[in-house]
Amino acid sequence: MLVVMQATASPADVQRVCDAISEMGYQPLPMPGAQLTTVGLIGNDRRVDGSHIEALPGVAEIIYVSSPYKQVSREWRPANTLVTIAPGVTFGGSDVPVIAGPCSVESEQQIIEAAHTVRAAGAVALRGGAFKPRSSPYSFQGMGKEGLELLRRAKAETGLAIVTEAMDDEGAQLVAEYADCIQIGARNMQNYSLLKTVGKLRTPVMLKRGMAATVQELLLSAEYILAEGNDQVILCERGVRTWDPSSRNMFDLNAIPAVKKASHLPMIADPSHGTGVRDRVGPMARAAVAAGADGLLIEVHPDPNRALSDGAQSLFPQQFTELMGELVPIAAAIGRRITTPGAR
């Protein structure tokens, strides 16, 4: 339920509504706007009778949010939420930032070289996993805290914002100390303890869609983060599993406009995991921008043939440079702009 206050409503009127919601056993969330103040009711999973609130002084109307997710919904907040992870790197506006880098941090030379490469091509943020959830316990699991230190060094040299994954509550606390944005991977999309933890940390979060998750399940997972007070959430389409073995995943372009219609949160795309095949990353990246994605997450490795993880879907540096050039006119055709380091 969302209570819309009149333009002439006083602070006392707003407080009276908040008190009434508290007396009902729910949590009020006042949201002052440029012209109107709204008050959200948090804590309900079914329709609430707000007839007595509607009769309070200063109340213009009550809007019943029909979707199972509340704060994530456009019914709750019609305007796009802008998520800024670093100066000049904002998702949800007219600019389309590109996050790029290797799947995992493997060595100082590798991550520093990758950082300089993707920045020179136009990326504004560096991705690289210090902690890697892998299907096999014998696969490379990441460098841990040492990897985070190397990411910090890469940021110091290039100025790139850092996006890296947290796998558990303790790791989230650590990642928040080093990174500009905490990534929640597909395998952890429904790790509700972790979602609550990053909701309390207030560091921007990039939440990836689970490998078998519906759009509604993705939005409900985001609701966990917002319910803890962190509305700096970026959603990410990264492909879902299907019965077709011709590609690693099915990159769901439909999810981009579907999410943007249902939610005010920015929605980016990861065509690298979405396809799992290097030659398909470029076409799907171009298609994602055309479909309205608010950013891209692309794997780039200095030498993909020697990558310790996901080399088959990682672009060579020259391929990434060419792709960045191709994205510029596509974004311009729909009134947007690919963010570049020089524009920051």
C-alpha positions as CSV (number, residue, x, y, z in Angstrom):
1,M,0.0,0.0,0.0
2,L,1.2,3.5,-0.9
3,V,-0.2,6.6,0.7
4,V,0.0,9.7,-1.5
5,M,-0.1,12.9,0.4
6,Q,-1.6,16.2,-0.8
7,A,0.8,18.9,-2.0
8,T,-0.3,21.0,0.9
9,A,0.2,18.2,3.5
10,S,2.2,19.3,6.5
11,P,4.9,17.4,8.3
12,A,2.4,16.7,11.0
13,D,0.0,15.2,8.5
14,V,2.8,12.9,7.2
15,Q,3.7,11.9,10.8
16,R,0.1,11.1,11.6
17,V,-0.1,8.7,8.6
18,C,3.2,7.1,9.8
19,D,1.8,6.7,13.3
20,A,-1.3,5.1,11.9
21,I,0.7,2.6,9.9
22,S,2.8,1.7,12.9
23,E,-0.3,1.1,15.0
24,M,-1.5,-1.4,12.4
25,G,1.7,-3.3,13.0
26,Y,3.5,-2.3,9.8
27,Q,6.6,-0.2,9.1
28,P,6.0,3.2,7.4
29,L,8.5,4.5,4.8
30,P,8.1,8.3,4.1
31,M,9.4,9.2,0.6
32,P,9.5,13.0,0.1
33,G,9.3,14.0,-3.6
34,A,9.8,17.2,-5.5
35,Q,6.1,17.9,-5.4
36,L,4.4,15.2,-3.3
37,T,5.3,13.1,-0.4
38,T,4.3,9.4,-0.4
39,V,4.4,7.0,2.5
40,G,4.9,3.3,1.9
41,L,3.6,0.5,4.1
42,I,6.2,-2.2,4.5
43,G,5.7,-5.6,6.1
44,N,2.5,-6.8,4.4
45,D,2.2,-9.6,1.9
46,R,-1.5,-9.2,1.3
47,R,-4.0,-6.4,0.8
48,V,-4.4,-4.0,3.8
49,D,-7.6,-2.1,4.6
50,G,-6.4,1.5,4.5
51,S,-9.8,3.2,4.6
52,H,-9.2,4.9,8.0
53,I,-5.8,6.2,6.7
54,E,-7.5,7.6,3.6
55,A,-9.7,9.7,5.9
56,L,-6.7,11.3,7.6
57,P,-5.9,15.0,7.0
58,G,-3.5,15.6,4.1
59,V,-4.1,12.3,2.4
60,A,-4.8,12.6,-1.3
61,E,-5.2,8.9,-2.3
62,I,-4.2,5.3,-1.5
63,I,-2.6,3.2,-4.1
64,Y,-2.7,-0.6,-3.6
65,V,0.4,-2.2,-5.1
66,S,-0.8,-5.3,-6.9
67,S,2.5,-7.1,-7.4
68,P,4.0,-9.4,-4.8
69,Y,7.1,-7.2,-4.7
70,K,6.5,-3.7,-3.4
71,Q,9.5,-1.3,-3.2
72,V,10.9,-2.8,-6.4
73,S,7.7,-2.0,-8.3
74,R,7.0,0.9,-10.6
75,E,3.7,1.2,-8.8
76,W,5.7,2.2,-5.7
77,R,8.2,4.4,-7.5
78,P,7.3,5.5,-11.1
79,A,10.6,7.2,-11.9
80,N,13.8,5.3,-12.7
81,T,16.2,4.8,-9.8
82,L,19.7,6.0,-10.6
83,V,22.4,3.9,-9.1
84,T,25.9,5.5,-8.9
85,I,28.7,3.2,-8.0
86,A,31.5,5.8,-8.5
87,P,31.8,9.3,-9.8
88,G,30.6,9.4,-13.4
89,V,29.4,5.7,-13.3
90,T,25.6,5.8,-13.0
91,F,23.1,3.2,-14.1
92,G,19.5,3.9,-14.9
93,G,19.9,7.2,-16.8
94,S,20.5,8.1,-20.4
95,D,24.1,6.8,-20.2
96,V,25.0,3.1,-20.7
97,P,28.1,2.2,-18.7
98,V,30.1,-0.9,-19.6
99,I,31.8,-3.1,-16.9
100,A,34.5,-5.3,-18.4
101,G,37.3,-7.5,-17.3
102,P,38.2,-11.2,-16.7
103,C,36.0,-13.7,-15.0
104,S,38.5,-14.0,-12.2
105,V,41.5,-12.3,-10.8
106,E,44.5,-14.7,-11.5
107,S,47.6,-12.6,-10.9
108,E,48.7,-9.0,-10.5
109,Q,50.0,-8.8,-14.1
110,Q,46.8,-10.3,-15.5
111,I,44.3,-8.0,-13.7
112,I,46.4,-4.8,-14.2
113,E,46.8,-5.5,-17.9
114,A,43.1,-6.2,-18.2
115,A,42.2,-3.0,-16.4
116,H,44.3,-0.9,-18.7
117,T,43.0,-2.7,-21.7
118,V,39.3,-2.3,-21.0
119,R,39.7,1.3,-19.9
120,A,41.5,2.2,-23.1
121,A,38.6,0.7,-25.0
122,G,36.0,2.7,-23.1
123,A,34.9,0.7,-20.1
124,V,34.3,2.6,-16.9
125,A,34.3,-0.3,-14.4
126,L,36.4,-3.4,-13.9
127,R,35.0,-6.8,-13.2
128,G,37.0,-9.7,-11.8
129,G,36.1,-12.4,-9.2
130,A,38.2,-12.7,-6.1
131,F,35.8,-15.4,-4.8
132,K,34.5,-17.8,-7.5
133,P,31.6,-20.2,-6.9
134,R,32.3,-23.1,-9.3
135,S,30.3,-26.1,-10.2
136,S,33.3,-28.4,-9.5
137,P,35.1,-28.2,-6.1
138,Y,38.3,-28.9,-8.0
139,S,38.1,-25.8,-10.3
140,F,39.9,-22.5,-9.5
141,Q,38.0,-20.9,-6.7
142,G,39.6,-17.4,-6.8
143,M,42.4,-15.7,-4.9
144,G,40.2,-14.4,-2.0
145,K,41.4,-11.3,-0.1
146,E,44.6,-11.2,-2.2
147,G,42.5,-10.9,-5.3
148,L,40.6,-7.9,-3.7
149,E,44.0,-6.3,-2.9
150,L,44.9,-6.6,-6.6
151,L,41.6,-5.1,-7.7
152,R,42.3,-2.2,-5.4
153,R,45.7,-1.8,-7.1
154,A,44.1,-1.9,-10.5
155,K,41.6,0.8,-9.5
156,A,44.5,3.0,-8.2
157,E,46.3,2.7,-11.6
158,T,43.3,3.2,-13.9
159,G,40.5,4.9,-11.9
160,L,38.1,2.2,-12.9
161,A,35.2,1.4,-10.5
162,I,35.4,-2.1,-9.1
163,V,32.6,-4.7,-9.3
164,T,33.3,-8.1,-7.7
165,E,31.3,-11.0,-6.2
166,A,30.5,-11.9,-2.6
167,M,29.5,-15.5,-1.9
168,D,28.5,-15.3,1.8
169,D,27.8,-12.9,4.6
170,E,31.4,-12.7,5.8
171,G,32.6,-12.2,2.3
172,A,30.1,-9.5,1.6
173,Q,31.5,-7.5,4.5
174,L,35.0,-7.9,3.1
175,V,34.0,-7.1,-0.5
176,A,32.3,-3.9,0.7
177,E,35.6,-2.6,2.0
178,Y,37.3,-3.0,-1.4
179,A,34.7,-2.7,-4.1
180,D,32.4,0.0,-5.4
181,C,29.6,-2.6,-6.2
182,I,28.9,-6.0,-4.7
183,Q,27.9,-8.6,-7.2
184,I,25.5,-11.3,-6.1
185,G,25.9,-14.1,-8.6
186,A,23.3,-16.3,-10.2
187,R,23.9,-19.2,-7.8
188,N,23.2,-16.9,-4.8
189,M,20.2,-15.0,-6.2
190,Q,18.0,-16.7,-3.6
191,N,20.5,-16.8,-0.8
192,Y,18.2,-14.7,1.4
193,S,20.7,-14.3,4.3
194,L,23.2,-12.9,1.9
195,L,20.6,-10.6,0.3
196,K,19.7,-9.2,3.8
197,T,23.3,-8.7,4.6
198,V,24.1,-6.6,1.5
199,G,20.8,-4.7,2.1
200,K,22.2,-3.6,5.4
201,L,25.6,-2.7,4.0
202,R,24.4,0.2,1.8
203,T,27.1,-0.5,-0.8
204,P,25.6,-0.7,-4.3
205,V,24.6,-4.2,-5.3
206,M,24.4,-5.9,-8.7
207,L,22.0,-8.8,-8.5
208,K,22.2,-11.4,-11.2
209,R,19.2,-13.5,-12.3
210,G,19.4,-17.1,-11.3
211,M,20.0,-19.8,-13.8
212,A,16.4,-21.1,-13.6
213,A,14.7,-18.0,-12.1
214,T,11.7,-16.2,-13.4
215,V,11.6,-12.4,-13.8
216,Q,9.3,-12.3,-10.8
217,E,11.7,-14.3,-8.7
218,L,14.5,-11.9,-9.6
219,L,12.4,-9.0,-8.5
220,L,11.4,-10.6,-5.3
221,S,15.0,-11.3,-4.5
222,A,15.7,-7.6,-5.1
223,E,12.9,-6.8,-2.7
224,Y,14.9,-8.5,0.1
225,I,17.7,-6.0,-0.4
226,L,15.4,-3.0,-0.6
227,A,13.5,-4.2,2.5
228,E,16.7,-3.9,4.5
229,G,17.1,-0.2,3.4
230,N,19.4,-0.4,0.4
231,D,17.7,0.8,-2.8
232,Q,21.0,1.0,-4.8
233,V,20.4,-2.2,-6.7
234,I,21.3,-3.0,-10.3
235,L,19.6,-6.0,-11.8
236,C,21.4,-8.2,-14.4
237,E,20.1,-10.6,-17.1
238,R,22.8,-13.4,-17.5
239,G,20.9,-16.1,-19.3
240,V,18.9,-19.1,-18.1
241,R,19.3,-22.8,-18.6
242,T,17.2,-24.5,-21.3
243,W,17.0,-27.9,-22.9
244,D,19.0,-26.7,-25.9
245,P,22.7,-27.8,-25.8
246,S,23.8,-25.4,-28.6
247,S,24.8,-22.7,-26.1
248,R,25.7,-22.6,-22.4
249,N,22.6,-20.6,-21.6
250,M,19.7,-18.8,-23.3
251,F,20.2,-15.1,-23.2
252,D,16.8,-13.7,-22.5
253,L,16.5,-10.4,-24.2
254,N,12.8,-10.3,-23.3
255,A,13.7,-9.9,-19.7
256,I,15.2,-6.4,-20.3
257,P,12.0,-4.6,-21.4
258,A,9.9,-6.8,-19.1
259,V,11.9,-5.8,-16.0
260,K,12.1,-2.1,-17.0
261,K,8.3,-2.0,-17.3
262,A,7.7,-3.7,-14.0
263,S,10.5,-2.1,-11.9
264,H,12.2,1.2,-11.5
265,L,15.6,-0.4,-10.9
266,P,18.2,-0.3,-13.6
267,M,18.6,-3.5,-15.7
268,I,21.9,-4.5,-17.3
269,A,22.9,-7.4,-19.4
270,D,25.7,-10.0,-19.3
271,P,26.0,-11.5,-22.8
272,S,29.2,-13.4,-21.8
273,H,27.4,-15.7,-19.4
274,G,24.2,-15.3,-21.4
275,T,25.7,-17.2,-24.3
276,G,28.9,-18.8,-23.1
277,V,30.4,-18.6,-26.6
278,R,32.8,-15.8,-27.5
279,D,31.5,-15.3,-31.0
280,R,28.0,-14.6,-29.7
281,V,28.9,-12.1,-27.1
282,G,29.2,-9.2,-29.6
283,P,25.8,-9.7,-31.3
284,M,24.0,-10.1,-28.0
285,A,25.7,-7.1,-26.5
286,R,24.5,-5.0,-29.4
287,A,21.0,-6.4,-29.1
288,A,20.9,-5.8,-25.4
289,V,21.7,-2.1,-25.9
290,A,19.1,-1.9,-28.6
291,A,16.6,-3.5,-26.2
292,G,17.2,-0.8,-23.6
293,A,19.7,-2.4,-21.2
294,D,21.1,0.2,-18.7
295,G,24.6,-1.2,-18.9
296,L,26.7,-4.2,-20.0
297,L,28.9,-6.7,-18.1
298,I,31.4,-8.2,-20.5
299,E,34.2,-10.7,-19.9
300,V,37.6,-9.6,-21.4
301,H,40.9,-11.4,-20.8
302,P,44.4,-10.5,-22.0
303,D,44.8,-14.1,-23.2
304,P,41.5,-16.0,-23.1
305,N,43.2,-19.3,-24.1
306,R,45.0,-19.3,-20.8
307,A,42.2,-18.1,-18.6
308,L,41.6,-20.1,-15.4
309,S,37.8,-19.7,-15.8
310,D,35.4,-19.0,-18.6
311,G,38.0,-18.5,-21.3
312,A,35.7,-19.7,-24.0
313,Q,33.3,-16.8,-23.4
314,S,35.9,-14.1,-22.8
315,L,36.7,-11.6,-25.5
316,F,40.2,-10.9,-26.8
317,P,41.2,-7.3,-26.2
318,Q,40.9,-6.3,-29.9
319,Q,37.4,-7.9,-30.1
320,F,36.3,-5.8,-27.1
321,T,37.8,-2.6,-28.6
322,E,35.8,-3.2,-31.8
323,L,32.6,-4.0,-29.9
324,M,32.8,-0.8,-28.0
325,G,33.0,1.2,-31.2
326,E,29.9,-0.7,-32.6
327,L,27.8,0.1,-29.5
328,V,28.1,3.8,-29.8
329,P,25.8,4.3,-32.8
330,I,23.3,1.8,-31.5
331,A,23.0,3.7,-28.2
332,A,22.7,7.0,-30.1
333,A,19.9,5.6,-32.3
334,I,17.7,5.2,-29.2
335,G,18.8,8.5,-27.5
336,R,21.4,7.1,-25.2
337,R,25.2,7.2,-24.9
338,I,27.9,4.7,-24.0
339,T,29.6,6.1,-21.0
340,T,33.4,6.5,-21.5
341,P,36.2,7.4,-19.0
342,G,36.7,10.7,-20.8
343,A,33.1,11.7,-20.2
344,R,33.3,11.1,-16.4
